[in-house]
Amino acid sequence: KKPATQRLEITDSALLSRESDKRKIEEDIQADFSAALDGIKALPLKARFGVYVAFKYYYTLYKKIKKTEHHSIMKMRIRIPDYKKLLILANASIRSQFNMF
């Protein structure tokens, strides 16, 4: 005899709670990114470029995650396409050369 399977029922309030939790986490992450940008500006010029490239990459990834529905985040791979990575690198290089952080 097969064991009875239980059906997980998700109420509207549970869905709202998860979306609310996601928004709270996003707000916290956004605050971290804002503080990080101020920190990057304070770095020595030689260190700034590499840190800024990493910052822009992860910020782009964060924006993509932010657009993703909360119920899809753990079910799909979220990545930045290679051409966008190159654009991030090129943009950071130009900003670095003209000290425009």
Secondary structure, DSSP 8 states (H G I E B T S, - for coil): -----------HHHHHHHHHHHHHHHHHHHHHHHHHHHHHHHS-HHHHHHHHHHHHHHHHHHHHHHHS-TTTTTTS-----HHHHHHHHHHHHHHHHTT--
